[in-house]
Amino acid sequence: MRFSRPSAHTFWRRLCLAALLIALGTAVGAPAFARKPPVHDRAKTSAKSMAEQAGKAYESGDFQRAALLYYNAWQTDDDASDYLFAAARAAHVGGLLDIAVRHYEEFLKIEGIDAARDKKARGYLDDIRDTKAAAKGQEAEKAQQTGDAALAAQLYQQAWQLAPTHHEYRFKSAVVLQTSGQSQQAEALLLAYLADAPADAVDRPEAQARLESLQKARQPAGVGPQKPAPKPTPVLVVPPPVYAPPVTDFEPGTVAPSPPKPVVVQPPQQQPTPRPVMVPQTPMPAPKPVVVQPKPQPVPIVATPQVKGPSRAAGWVLTVLGGVLLAASGSLAYTQYQDTQRYNNPSRDGSGYITSMTAADGNLLADAIDRNRAGAVVAGVLGATSLGLGIWQLVRTPTADAVAILPAPGGATLVGKF
């Protein structure tokens, strides 16, 4: 038995068939390709990486960078409240007192935090407020020494607002006002001091004596001193939340193939009927014997039937479909690139905090990046395969049809005919 070697067209046909079957298998397995770890795990991994970098910055003395990285880690994984506490502590040690106060106050608003951490945060917050109040008190003393009583009284009031438990700043402000001749303002501050200061305060006896002196000089005889004013109720102002714009996904369009042209069939033409020819009757001479010479018989030529190949319309359809899929793949890849740039380079304020998105928006953007990346790969594989098959259908010569069978998952069978 002889085996013929397969032609070049047969080899390329089988290769294209195998590529098509692989592409179909890739499309079937696309959901598994796009499968990714949960968003929660990715957020924790990213936050842990930033926290490790923050720890190295803290050890090297770069407390500002450490505070920024710790805060960004907490924004990425808001379940880890320790990152927020570490950010506040790094800012505190680095002398960024305003940022530290903001982080400590934000940490104390979290529900269910550890009691020990809560106590430490409150203690650190009181220390910062005492430090800032002491600085204001020193500025007030300098202003008082230079004779600027109005500025000294204002700075003492600011010191008391930073540290409300230090009532001596309010008493010193009242003394400055009384000395400068502003009796009404001094009397109001003395009444507030006596209402809030503890009973064993060092300045309480002197404050009581000054208040009685002011009231005696202002009121007629027989009228006793006024009662201390009630304690004012503090008002908490909460800033409005900032929302990031939602992320929009891109959906590529499709192009419908053009319909085939109709085939016009010409009706058969009728041949004219030949007219009979009249031959006159004449006597014919006797025929002479004729010797017939044998002639060589021609060898019959059997024409090889031409094989009609598939319609070129299939090639055009596959070529157009491949171009559309490749364009869709490029569009998805470009969208994925832009989203990746937004995710890796968010907008930040002057302190380095992320303002363009929240942690939830960042997780949604990460999902869109993974989804567009998977779609670009699948569309690119299918587009390249379809374009190759379409071009091959347009340029190949007609051959006999061939059938290829390949088993598929789930007991199904993929059949290709070329």
Secondary structure as the mmCIF struct_conf table of DSSP 4:
data_model
#
loop_
_struct_conf.conf_type_id
_struct_conf.id
_struct_conf.beg_label_comp_id
_struct_conf.beg_label_asym_id
_struct_conf.beg_label_seq_id
_struct_conf.end_label_comp_id
_struct_conf.end_label_asym_id
_struct_conf.end_label_seq_id
HELX_LH_PP_P HELX_LH_PP_P1 SER A 4 SER A 7
HELX_RH_AL_P HELX_RH_AL_P1 ALA A 8 VAL A 28
TURN_TY1_P TURN_TY1_P1 GLY A 29 GLY A 29
HELX_RH_AL_P HELX_RH_AL_P2 ALA A 30 ALA A 34
HELX_RH_AL_P HELX_RH_AL_P3 VAL A 39 GLU A 59
TURN_TY1_P TURN_TY1_P2 SER A 60 GLY A 61
HELX_RH_AL_P HELX_RH_AL_P4 PHE A 63 THR A 76
TURN_TY1_P TURN_TY1_P3 ASP A 78 ASP A 79
HELX_RH_AL_P HELX_RH_AL_P5 SER A 81 VAL A 93
TURN_TY1_P TURN_TY1_P4 GLY A 94 GLY A 95
HELX_RH_AL_P HELX_RH_AL_P6 LEU A 97 LEU A 108
TURN_TY1_P TURN_TY1_P5 LYS A 109 LYS A 109
BEND BEND1 ILE A 110 ILE A 110
TURN_TY1_P TURN_TY1_P6 GLU A 111 GLY A 112
HELX_RH_AL_P HELX_RH_AL_P7 ALA A 115 GLN A 145
TURN_TY1_P TURN_TY1_P7 THR A 146 GLY A 147
HELX_RH_AL_P HELX_RH_AL_P8 ALA A 149 LEU A 162
TURN_TY1_P TURN_TY1_P8 PRO A 164 THR A 165
TURN_TY1_P TURN_TY1_P9 HIS A 167 HIS A 167
HELX_RH_AL_P HELX_RH_AL_P9 GLU A 168 THR A 179
TURN_TY1_P TURN_TY1_P10 SER A 180 GLY A 181
HELX_RH_AL_P HELX_RH_AL_P10 SER A 183 ASP A 196
BEND BEND2 ALA A 197 ALA A 197
TURN_TY1_P TURN_TY1_P11 ALA A 199 ASP A 200
TURN_TY1_P TURN_TY1_P12 VAL A 202 ASP A 203
HELX_RH_AL_P HELX_RH_AL_P11 ARG A 204 ARG A 218
BEND BEND3 GLN A 219 GLN A 219
HELX_LH_PP_P HELX_LH_PP_P2 PRO A 220 PRO A 220
TURN_TY1_P TURN_TY1_P13 ALA A 221 GLY A 222
HELX_LH_PP_P HELX_LH_PP_P3 GLY A 224 PRO A 234
HELX_LH_PP_P HELX_LH_PP_P4 PRO A 239 PRO A 241
HELX_LH_PP_P HELX_LH_PP_P5 ALA A 244 VAL A 247
HELX_LH_PP_P HELX_LH_PP_P6 ALA A 256 MET A 278
HELX_LH_PP_P HELX_LH_PP_P7 PRO A 283 PRO A 289
HELX_LH_PP_P HELX_LH_PP_P8 VAL A 291 LYS A 308
HELX_RH_AL_P HELX_RH_AL_P12 ARG A 312 ASN A 344
BEND BEND4 ASN A 345 ASN A 345
STRN STRN1 ARG A 348 ARG A 348
TURN_TY1_P TURN_TY1_P14 GLY A 350 SER A 351
BEND BEND5 GLY A 352 GLY A 352
STRN STRN2 ILE A 354 ILE A 354
BEND BEND6 SER A 356 SER A 356
HELX_RH_AL_P HELX_RH_AL_P13 ALA A 359 VAL A 395
BEND BEND7 ARG A 396 ARG A 396
HELX_LH_PP_P HELX_LH_PP_P9 THR A 397 PRO A 398
STRN STRN3 VAL A 403 PRO A 407
HELX_RH_3T_P HELX_RH_3T_P1 PRO A 409 GLY A 411
STRN STRN4 THR A 413 LYS A 417
#
